[in-house]
């Protein structure tokens, strides 16, 4: 199951507000969700963003993928930076696989006698001009 963190539209016509929810990626935008982790009100001045940091971090650690807009909201609240700060620790635990070196065949070189002959002929001509 692909779990996503995304926005769910609520509110009246022409006055949208959104819930930040964790949902299965296959469910519709305003359909079933697993958990509500925050709210976003874009029409307020300044925009209202309230996200439960602990719940969001827990879902990100479990592999939930935020949508582009939710990622921007997480960056504005500082949750995304906290999550990224944890990532190097997880990467250090896993040893990267060593790639096998590919053997490269040498390219056939032209015959040395044919390559040297024109170079020798042009070299004396340049010396005489100087």
N, C-alpha and C positions, 0 to 999 in steps of 0.2 A: 504494500500500500504506500503510495507516494503522498506524504503529508506536506501540506503547504501552510504557510502563515500568510493570510491575505485579508483584504477588506471585505466586509459584508455591508451592503447599503441598507440603511434604515432611515426613517424620517419622512416628512411630508414631501409632496410633489414640489419640485424646484427648491427644496431646502434639505439637501442631503446631509446626513451625518453617517458615520461609519463605525462599525465595530471591528476591531482587530481580532480575528479568530484563527484558530488552528482547525483545518479541515482536510478531508481527503481530497486530493487533487482532481478526482473524477466527479465530485459533487458540484452542482451548479453554484454560481456566485452567491446567491441568497438562500441556498439550500442548507442541508444538514451540516453541522459543525461538531467538532470534538470539544473545544473549550474556547471561551471568550477570554482574551488576555489584555484587552485594552479598548480605548475609544479614540476616535479622531473626528474633530469638528472643523472642516476647512472654511466654513463661512464666518466663523467668529474672528474678531480682530484682536490680538493675533490668534492664529489657529490653535485650537485646543488639542493637545496630544497627551493622553494618559495611558501608559503601557506598564503593566506589572513586570518589572525587570526580572524578578526571579522566575516567573512562569515562562517568559520569553527565552531567557537563557537556558532553562531546562529543556524546552522544545528544540532550540537550536543545537544543543549538545546531542540530542537524540536523532538529529539529522533532518529536521523539518526545514524546508527551503522557503525563504521569504520571497514574495513577489517584489518587483522593482520598487513600487511605491512604499511597501511596508519596510523594505530595506532602508529607504530614505528616512522614514519615520524612526526606525531603530537607530540610525546614525544621529539623528537630531536629539534623541534622548540619551545617547551614550551607551546603549546596550550593545550595539554592533561592535564598538571598539573593545568593550570588555570581552566579547565573544572572540574577536580576532586575537586579543592578547593571550587567550588560553590556547589558541591553535598551535603555536610553536612547540608547546609542551607535548601535545598529542603527536605531532610529527616527529619529535625526537624519540618517542617510544618505539616507533616503527622504523626498522632499518630499510632504507631504500634498496630495491633490487639492483644488483650490478648488471649492467648490460654487457653482453658478450661483444667483444671487439670484432667488427667485421673485417675480414681479410680482403684487402684491396689488391687486385692484380696490377702489376706495373704495366704502363702503357708502352707499346713497342716504340722504340726510338728509331729515327731514320739512320741510314747507313752513315757512319762517321766520315768516310772518305768523300762522299758527295756533299756533306754539310760543310766540310773544311775548305774545299776547293774554291767556291765562290768567295769566301771570306778572305782568303789569301790574295786573290786577284784584286779585290777592291781596296785592300789595305795599302798597297804601294801607290795606287792612283791618288789616294788622299794625301800621302806624304809628299808627292811631287807638286801638288797644288799649293802647299803651304810655303 
